[in-house]
Amino acid sequence: MELIEGLYLVTTTVLAGASATLFAFAVSAYRSSGRTAMAYLAVGFGLVILAAVATPAAAFRTSFANPQALLLVNTGLLAASMALVAGSLAVYEPGTQEFVIPESELARIQDR
């Protein structure tokens, strides 16, 4: 194994581990609160884990034969995960007093 491949595996392992930790926190938060935003967050980080594990597995299995396809799938999974993470910030749940934008700031924006 070349140095670059080893570094790729190390950084991928760190990414998967950090994402798994965030996934576990989001699942725990969802279980305790039942908030839809936490479910979005958990699925988003789950997709990061999938991208971090599946991309190098496919790359080493195919000897990096089709890097464009690997990059496309990896970027697609990461884009979907970031959309879900961003969506978790924008989900409105009736009955909660939690807003991403404080009410004072929202009122100031609406007054313009």
Sine and cosine of phi, psi and omega as CSV:
sin_phi,cos_phi,sin_psi,cos_psi,sin_omega,cos_omega
0.00,0.00,0.71,-0.70,0.01,-1.00
-0.98,0.19,0.29,-0.96,-0.02,-1.00
-0.85,0.52,-0.70,0.71,-0.04,-1.00
-0.89,0.45,-0.60,0.80,0.04,-1.00
-0.92,0.38,-0.65,0.76,0.06,-1.00
-0.89,0.45,-0.69,0.72,0.04,-1.00
-0.90,0.44,-0.61,0.79,0.06,-1.00
-0.87,0.50,-0.71,0.71,0.02,-1.00
-0.91,0.41,-0.64,0.77,0.00,-1.00
-0.91,0.42,-0.75,0.66,-0.02,-1.00
-0.92,0.40,-0.58,0.82,0.05,-1.00
-0.92,0.40,-0.63,0.78,0.04,-1.00
-0.90,0.43,-0.68,0.74,0.04,-1.00
-0.89,0.45,-0.70,0.72,0.03,-1.00
-0.88,0.48,-0.73,0.69,-0.01,-1.00
-0.90,0.43,-0.65,0.76,0.01,-1.00
-0.91,0.41,-0.70,0.71,0.03,-1.00
-0.91,0.42,-0.66,0.75,0.01,-1.00
-0.92,0.39,-0.60,0.80,0.04,-1.00
-0.90,0.43,-0.62,0.78,0.05,-1.00
-0.90,0.44,-0.72,0.69,0.03,-1.00
-0.91,0.42,-0.60,0.80,0.07,-1.00
-0.87,0.49,-0.72,0.69,-0.01,-1.00
-0.89,0.46,-0.66,0.75,0.05,-1.00
-0.89,0.45,-0.67,0.74,-0.02,-1.00
-0.92,0.39,-0.65,0.76,0.04,-1.00
-0.90,0.43,-0.68,0.73,0.03,-1.00
-0.89,0.46,-0.68,0.73,0.03,-1.00
-0.90,0.43,-0.63,0.78,0.03,-1.00
-0.91,0.43,-0.70,0.72,-0.01,-1.00
-0.89,0.45,-0.61,0.79,-0.03,-1.00
-0.99,0.15,-0.49,0.87,-0.07,-1.00
-0.95,-0.32,-0.45,0.89,-0.07,-1.00
0.95,0.31,0.21,0.98,-0.05,-1.00
-0.97,0.23,0.72,-0.69,0.01,-1.00
-0.87,0.50,-0.59,0.81,-0.01,-1.00
-0.85,0.53,-0.61,0.79,0.00,-1.00
-0.95,0.32,-0.51,0.86,0.08,-1.00
-0.92,0.39,-0.69,0.72,0.07,-1.00
-0.84,0.54,-0.71,0.71,-0.02,-1.00
-0.89,0.46,-0.70,0.71,0.00,-1.00
-0.89,0.46,-0.71,0.70,0.01,-1.00
-0.90,0.43,-0.64,0.77,0.03,-1.00
-0.86,0.51,-0.73,0.68,0.02,-1.00
-0.95,0.31,-0.47,0.88,0.10,-0.99
-0.89,0.45,-0.62,0.78,0.05,-1.00
-0.93,0.38,-0.55,0.84,0.07,-1.00
-0.90,0.44,-0.68,0.73,0.04,-1.00
-0.87,0.49,-0.71,0.70,0.01,-1.00
-0.86,0.52,-0.71,0.70,0.02,-1.00
-0.90,0.44,-0.65,0.76,-0.05,-1.00
-0.93,0.36,-0.49,0.87,-0.02,-1.00
-1.00,-0.05,-0.70,0.71,-0.10,-0.99
-0.95,0.33,-0.61,0.79,-0.05,-1.00
-0.89,0.45,-0.80,0.61,0.02,-1.00
-0.92,0.38,-0.54,0.84,0.04,-1.00
-0.88,0.48,-0.72,0.69,0.02,-1.00
-0.92,0.38,-0.63,0.78,-0.02,-1.00
-0.89,0.46,-0.74,0.67,-0.02,-1.00
-0.95,0.31,-0.53,0.85,0.02,-1.00
-0.92,0.39,-0.59,0.80,-0.03,-1.00
-0.99,-0.15,0.14,0.99,-0.05,-1.00
0.82,0.57,0.63,0.78,0.02,-1.00
0.83,0.56,0.59,0.80,-0.09,-1.00
-0.93,0.37,-0.55,0.84,-0.05,-1.00
-0.76,-0.64,0.97,0.23,-0.09,-1.00
-0.89,0.45,-0.50,0.86,0.01,-1.00
-0.90,0.45,-0.68,0.73,0.02,-1.00
-0.91,0.40,-0.65,0.76,0.04,-1.00
-0.88,0.48,-0.71,0.71,0.01,-1.00
-0.91,0.41,-0.62,0.78,0.01,-1.00
-0.89,0.45,-0.74,0.67,-0.01,-1.00
-0.91,0.41,-0.70,0.71,0.01,-1.00
-0.88,0.48,-0.75,0.66,-0.02,-1.00
-0.91,0.40,-0.61,0.79,0.05,-1.00
-0.88,0.47,-0.70,0.71,0.03,-1.00
-0.91,0.42,-0.66,0.75,0.01,-1.00
-0.93,0.37,-0.60,0.80,0.04,-1.00
-0.90,0.43,-0.69,0.72,0.04,-1.00
-0.89,0.45,-0.63,0.77,-0.01,-1.00
-0.92,0.40,-0.66,0.75,0.01,-1.00
-0.93,0.36,-0.55,0.84,0.08,-1.00
-0.89,0.45,-0.66,0.75,0.03,-1.00
-0.93,0.36,-0.65,0.76,0.05,-1.00
-0.89,0.46,-0.70,0.71,0.05,-1.00
-0.90,0.44,-0.65,0.76,0.03,-1.00
-0.88,0.48,-0.53,0.85,0.01,-1.00
-0.90,0.43,-0.40,0.91,0.04,-1.00
-0.99,0.14,-0.37,0.93,-0.11,-0.99
-0.97,-0.25,-0.05,1.00,-0.03,-1.00
-0.94,0.33,0.81,-0.58,0.08,-1.00
-0.99,-0.12,0.76,-0.65,0.02,-1.00
-0.85,-0.53,0.93,-0.38,0.00,-1.00
-0.82,0.57,0.60,-0.80,0.02,-1.00
1.00,-0.03,-0.09,1.00,0.04,-1.00
-0.96,-0.27,0.42,-0.91,0.03,-1.00
-0.97,-0.25,0.22,0.98,-0.07,-1.00
-0.99,-0.11,0.82,-0.58,0.05,-1.00
-0.80,-0.59,0.54,-0.84,0.07,-1.00
-0.93,0.36,-0.64,0.77,0.04,-1.00
-0.98,-0.21,0.83,-0.56,0.02,-1.00
-0.85,0.53,0.53,-0.85,-0.05,-1.00
-0.85,0.53,-0.59,0.81,0.01,-1.00
-0.90,0.44,-0.65,0.76,0.03,-1.00
-0.94,0.35,-0.64,0.77,0.03,-1.00
-0.88,0.47,-0.68,0.73,0.02,-1.00
-0.90,0.44,-0.65,0.76,0.01,-1.00
-0.89,0.45,-0.64,0.77,0.01,-1.00
-0.92,0.38,-0.66,0.75,-0.03,-1.00
-0.93,0.36,-0.45,0.89,0.00,-1.00
-0.95,0.30,-0.26,0.97,-0.05,-1.00
-0.93,0.37,0.00,0.00,0.00,0.00
